[in-house]
Amino acid sequence: MNFLCDVLDVSGTTDNGTMDDRETMRRWVETWKSAGPELEAVRRKEIEKINVLESLAALEGAFNYATRTLPPRDSSGLVEMQKWFSKLRR
C-alpha cells in the first residue's frame, strides 16, 4: 500500500469529487500517467509468478461442478450483445 501512495502521491486528495480546479485535475492526470508504468510492472511481475498448472488445478473442481449441474445454453450471448451494441449505435 505504501508503494501505491508513494507512486500516486495522493496526499491531501481523497477522491475525484474534491478536485474542483483545473490544476488539481491536471496533477491528478499526470500522477496517473507516471503511475501507469509502475503499476504495469507490478502486474507483470505478479503474472510471471503465477503457476498456471496450479491455478488450473485449483479451478478444476468448480469447472467440473458447473459442467455437471448447469444445463448448456442455447447461445453464448454474443448475438444478444451485438443486438445491444446495434441499438446503442443508433
N, C-alpha and C positions, 0 to 999 in steps of 0.2 A: 504494500500500500504506500509506503514512503516513496518508493521508486516512482509511482504514478504521480504523486503530489509534487515531487521534485521536477519531473518531466513537464507536467502540465502547469506548474506554477499558479495554482488556483487560490493562493492566499487572499482572503478577503472577498472572493467571489463565490457565492453559494449556489447560484443557479442562473440559468439564462434569463429568467424574469427580472433579475436585478440590474441587467445591463441596459441602461436607457440612453447612453451616449455612444456616438459612433466610435470614439477612440477605444472605449472598453470592448466593444464588439470587434473592432479591428485586432486588438491584442488577443482576444479570445480565439479568433480565426488563426492568427499567426502561431499561437501556442499549440493549437491542434495540428497545424501544418508541421511544426517541429516534432510534436509527439508522435505523429503518424509513423515515421520510420522506426522510432524506438519501439513502439507497440508492435509493429510488424516483425521486428527482430525477436521480440519476446514470443510472439505467436509461432514463428518459425522454429524457435528452439523447443517450444512445447510440442509441436508436431513431430519434430525429429526424435523426441524421446518416446513417442508412442510405440508400443509393441503391438503391431497390427494383429498378429495371431492371438495374443492375449485378449485384445479388445473384441475380436470376433468370437472367441470362446465365451467371453462374458455376456455377449448379446445372444448367443445361440439359443438359450432357454426361452427367452422372450420371443424370439423369432419363431421357434417351433411351436410355442403356445399359441401365437397368433394364427399360424397356418392351420393348426388343428381346430381352433374354436371359432374363427371368423369365416363366414361364407365368402367365396370370391365375389368381387364386384363385377357389375356389368360393364363398367367403364373405369378408366384410370382417372377421370375427372378433367383430362386435357381438353376434351371437346367443350365441356361446360365452361372452363376457364377462358377458352378462346371466344365463346359467346359473350362473356362478361367484358373482355377486352374490346370486342367489337362495339358493344353498347357504350362503353366509356369513350371510345374514339369519336362517336357521333356527337 
